[in-house]
Amino acid sequence: MLQYAGSGLELTLLVLLLSPKRIKRFTALCAYVAALFVVDAGRGWVLHHYGTSKAYFYSEAYFYFYYLSDLLLTLGMFLLLCALFRCACRDREQVWKFIKPILMWILLLVTAVAGVAFRHNFGQLFSTHYITDYIYEFNQDLYFVCLVLNTALYLMVQRFKAKSDLTLLVCGLGVQLAGPAAGWASASLMGSEMIKYVSPICSLAMMVIWIFAITQEELPEGESDPVSRSSKRRMARSELVSPAIQMKPVAAGGRHRRSVARPDALQAGYLNG
């Protein structure tokens, strides 16, 4: 049930992103969602076509297709994060020039660390058994790196006061990254069968957040979100009202002083005139 719901949300999001206006703004997101949809459809086709094996629950063809497609999605997630970093630094080229080589070195470092884990069996790395183990180790390391980078990106977006759609895209990706990580940690400590539902539910939440993000009204330049627009309207109204409020006590005070003048003072002024 969750699988069909996820495929439906992926297709809905992909259709929304393929509009001429949105595909220019969210090119990287469109490519990642298309990869998600194609991989899900491909896994279903491979499982239906090759079936299951006698020795394992899944066939060998599905086993390898799953790990290779998982590698593709993890790399796609990392590239999507790089694209979101680029969007956050759109008006700050110096910041992007500083971040870009760091992201490249991070990817190379993760590849090297995953290779170090198999340094004793490096000659057998491309055998049928070790290649899947290497992909699993690489995906785990890169997944954790993406979680850390997404947290840093969220702080950067808040610091730069970027548009609200970018903030929601980062938050949606954070749900997908942090949810399964927290579920795996709790399962290793307490042990639970509910862990298998955590990742699909987080994927559904990510799709819902992304659909809401791209369907928001595009904000004019210089405004970050609807809250800033309403606050600016309130400030504008207060600026219009404040001068009148400040002048009113002065005028009232003047009338009050004239009205409370004593009769003898009025009479002395009349006689002196």
C-alpha positions as CSV (number, residue, x, y, z in Angstrom):
1,M,0.0,0.0,0.0
2,L,2.8,2.4,0.9
3,Q,4.6,1.5,-2.3
4,Y,1.7,2.4,-4.5
5,A,1.1,5.6,-2.6
6,G,4.7,6.6,-3.0
7,S,4.6,5.9,-6.7
8,G,1.5,8.0,-7.1
9,L,3.0,10.9,-5.2
10,E,6.2,10.6,-7.3
11,L,4.2,10.7,-10.5
12,T,2.1,13.7,-9.3
13,L,5.2,15.6,-8.3
14,L,6.9,14.7,-11.6
15,V,3.9,16.0,-13.6
16,L,3.9,19.2,-11.7
17,L,7.6,19.7,-12.2
18,L,7.4,19.1,-16.0
19,S,5.5,22.4,-16.5
20,P,7.6,24.9,-18.5
21,K,7.7,27.4,-15.6
22,R,8.8,24.9,-12.9
23,I,11.2,22.8,-14.9
24,K,13.5,25.8,-15.3
25,R,13.5,26.6,-11.6
26,F,13.7,23.0,-10.3
27,T,15.7,21.2,-12.9
28,A,17.8,19.1,-10.5
29,L,14.7,18.2,-8.4
30,C,12.9,17.1,-11.6
31,A,15.8,14.9,-12.5
32,Y,15.9,13.3,-9.0
33,V,12.2,12.7,-8.9
34,A,12.3,11.2,-12.4
35,A,15.1,8.9,-11.2
36,L,13.0,7.8,-8.2
37,F,10.0,7.0,-10.3
38,V,12.0,5.1,-13.0
39,V,13.9,3.1,-10.3
40,D,10.6,2.1,-8.5
41,A,9.1,1.1,-11.8
42,G,12.2,-0.8,-12.8
43,R,12.4,-2.7,-9.5
44,G,8.8,-3.8,-9.9
45,W,9.4,-4.9,-13.5
46,V,12.5,-6.9,-12.5
47,L,10.8,-8.5,-9.6
48,H,7.8,-9.5,-11.8
49,H,9.9,-10.6,-14.7
50,Y,12.6,-12.7,-12.9
51,G,10.5,-13.6,-9.9
52,T,12.1,-15.1,-6.8
53,S,14.9,-17.7,-6.4
54,K,14.8,-21.0,-4.5
55,A,17.7,-20.1,-2.3
56,Y,16.7,-16.5,-1.6
57,F,13.5,-14.5,-1.1
58,Y,14.4,-12.4,-4.1
59,S,16.1,-13.5,-7.4
60,E,19.7,-12.7,-8.0
61,A,18.8,-10.3,-10.8
62,Y,16.6,-8.3,-8.5
63,F,19.3,-8.4,-5.8
64,Y,21.9,-6.7,-8.1
65,F,19.4,-4.4,-9.7
66,Y,18.3,-3.2,-6.2
67,Y,21.9,-2.4,-5.0
68,L,22.9,-0.7,-8.3
69,S,19.7,1.4,-8.3
70,D,20.2,2.3,-4.7
71,L,23.7,3.5,-5.6
72,L,22.2,5.6,-8.3
73,L,19.7,7.2,-6.0
74,T,22.2,7.9,-3.3
75,L,24.5,9.7,-5.8
76,G,21.4,11.5,-7.1
77,M,20.6,12.7,-3.6
78,F,24.1,14.0,-3.2
79,L,24.0,15.8,-6.5
80,L,20.6,17.3,-5.6
81,L,22.1,18.6,-2.4
82,C,24.9,20.2,-4.4
83,A,22.2,21.9,-6.6
84,L,20.4,23.2,-3.6
85,F,23.7,24.6,-2.2
86,R,24.1,26.3,-5.6
87,C,20.6,27.8,-5.3
88,A,21.2,29.0,-1.8
89,C,24.4,30.8,-3.0
90,R,22.9,32.2,-6.2
91,D,23.5,35.8,-5.1
92,R,26.8,35.0,-3.3
93,E,29.3,33.7,-5.8
94,Q,32.2,33.9,-3.4
95,V,30.5,31.5,-1.0
96,W,29.7,29.1,-3.8
97,K,33.3,29.1,-5.0
98,F,34.3,28.2,-1.5
99,I,31.8,25.4,-1.1
100,K,32.1,23.8,-4.5
101,P,35.5,22.2,-4.1
102,I,34.6,21.1,-0.6
103,L,31.7,19.1,-2.0
104,M,33.9,17.5,-4.6
105,W,36.5,16.5,-2.0
106,I,33.8,15.1,0.2
107,L,32.6,12.7,-2.5
108,L,36.2,11.6,-3.2
109,L,36.8,11.1,0.5
110,V,33.6,9.0,0.9
111,T,34.7,6.8,-2.0
112,A,38.1,6.3,-0.5
113,V,36.8,5.5,3.0
114,A,34.5,2.9,1.5
115,G,37.4,1.4,-0.3
116,V,39.6,1.3,2.8
117,A,36.9,-0.9,4.4
118,F,37.8,-3.5,1.8
119,R,41.6,-3.0,1.6
120,H,42.2,-6.6,2.5
121,N,40.0,-7.9,-0.3
122,F,40.6,-5.2,-2.8
123,G,41.6,-7.7,-5.5
124,Q,38.2,-9.3,-5.2
125,L,36.3,-6.0,-5.1
126,F,34.6,-6.6,-8.5
127,S,33.5,-10.1,-7.7
128,T,29.8,-10.7,-7.3
129,H,29.9,-10.8,-3.5
130,Y,32.2,-7.9,-2.7
131,I,30.8,-5.4,-5.1
132,T,27.5,-5.4,-3.3
133,D,29.2,-5.1,0.0
134,Y,31.2,-2.1,-1.3
135,I,28.0,-0.5,-2.6
136,Y,26.3,-1.0,0.7
137,E,29.3,0.5,2.6
138,F,29.5,3.4,0.2
139,N,25.8,4.1,0.4
140,Q,25.9,4.2,4.2
141,D,28.8,6.6,4.3
142,L,27.4,8.9,1.6
143,Y,23.9,8.8,3.2
144,F,25.3,10.0,6.5
145,V,27.3,12.7,4.7
146,C,24.1,13.9,3.0
147,L,22.4,14.1,6.4
148,V,25.2,16.3,7.7
149,L,25.3,18.5,4.6
150,N,21.5,18.9,4.6
151,T,21.7,20.2,8.2
152,A,24.4,22.7,7.2
153,L,22.4,23.7,4.1
154,Y,19.3,24.4,6.3
155,L,21.4,26.6,8.6
156,M,22.8,28.4,5.5
157,V,19.3,28.9,4.1
158,Q,18.1,30.4,7.4
159,R,21.2,32.7,7.5
160,F,20.7,33.9,3.9
161,K,16.9,34.2,4.3
162,A,16.3,32.4,1.1
163,K,12.9,31.9,-0.5
164,S,10.4,29.7,1.3
165,D,10.2,27.1,-1.5
166,L,14.0,26.4,-1.1
167,T,13.5,26.1,2.7
168,L,10.7,23.6,2.2
169,L,12.7,21.6,-0.3
170,V,15.6,21.3,2.2
171,C,13.2,20.4,5.0
172,G,11.6,17.7,2.9
173,L,15.0,16.2,2.1
174,G,15.8,16.4,5.8
175,V,12.8,14.3,6.7
176,Q,13.9,11.6,4.2
177,L,17.4,11.6,5.6
178,A,16.9,12.0,9.3
179,G,13.8,9.7,9.6
180,P,15.4,6.4,8.6
181,A,18.6,7.3,10.5
182,A,16.6,7.8,13.7
183,G,14.6,4.6,13.0
184,W,17.8,2.5,12.5
185,A,19.3,3.9,15.7
186,S,16.2,3.1,17.7
187,A,15.9,-0.4,16.1
188,S,19.5,-1.2,17.0
189,L,18.9,-0.1,20.6
190,M,15.4,-1.5,21.2
191,G,14.8,-3.8,18.3
192,S,11.5,-3.2,16.5
193,E,9.8,-4.5,13.4
194,M,8.4,-1.1,12.6
195,I,11.7,0.0,11.1
196,K,10.6,-1.3,7.7
197,Y,7.7,1.2,7.6
198,V,9.9,4.2,8.6
199,S,11.6,4.8,5.3
200,P,8.4,4.6,3.1
201,I,6.6,6.9,5.5
202,C,9.4,9.4,5.4
203,S,9.5,9.2,1.6
204,L,5.8,10.0,1.5
205,A,6.3,12.9,3.8
206,M,9.1,14.2,1.7
207,M,6.9,14.1,-1.5
208,V,4.1,15.9,0.2
209,I,6.4,18.7,1.4
210,W,7.9,19.0,-2.0
211,I,4.5,19.2,-3.7
212,F,3.5,21.9,-1.3
213,A,6.8,23.7,-1.9
214,I,6.6,23.9,-5.7
215,T,2.9,24.8,-5.8
216,Q,3.4,27.9,-3.6
217,E,3.0,31.3,-5.2
218,E,6.3,32.6,-6.4
219,L,7.4,35.5,-4.2
220,P,8.6,38.8,-5.6
221,E,12.3,39.6,-5.4
222,G,13.4,40.8,-2.0
223,E,10.8,38.9,-0.1
224,S,11.6,35.6,1.6
225,D,8.1,34.3,2.6
226,P,4.5,35.3,3.2
227,V,5.3,36.2,6.8
228,S,7.8,38.9,5.7
229,R,5.2,40.3,3.4
230,S,2.6,40.6,6.1
231,S,5.1,42.1,8.5
232,K,6.1,44.7,5.9
233,R,2.4,45.6,5.4
234,R,2.0,46.1,9.2
235,M,5.1,48.3,9.3
236,A,3.8,50.3,6.4
237,R,0.5,50.9,8.1
238,S,2.2,51.8,11.4
239,E,4.3,54.4,9.6
240,L,1.2,56.0,8.2
241,V,-0.7,56.0,11.5
242,S,2.2,57.0,13.8
243,P,2.4,60.7,12.8
244,A,-1.3,61.2,13.4
245,I,-1.0,59.5,16.7
246,Q,1.9,61.6,17.7
247,M,0.3,64.9,16.7
248,K,-3.0,64.2,18.3
249,P,-1.9,64.5,22.0
250,V,-0.2,67.9,21.1
251,A,-3.4,69.2,19.6
252,A,-5.5,67.9,22.4
253,G,-3.1,69.3,24.9
254,G,-3.4,72.7,23.3
255,R,-7.1,72.7,23.3
256,H,-7.1,71.5,26.9
257,R,-4.8,74.4,28.0
258,R,-7.1,76.9,26.3
259,S,-10.2,75.4,27.8
260,V,-9.0,75.4,31.4
261,A,-7.7,79.0,31.5
262,R,-9.0,80.7,34.6
263,P,-11.6,83.6,34.3
264,D,-9.3,86.1,36.1
265,A,-6.6,85.4,33.6
266,L,-9.0,86.0,30.7
267,Q,-10.2,89.2,32.4
268,A,-6.6,90.5,33.0
269,G,-5.8,89.9,29.4
270,Y,-8.9,91.8,28.2
271,L,-8.1,94.8,30.4
272,N,-4.5,94.9,29.4
273,G,-5.5,94.8,25.7
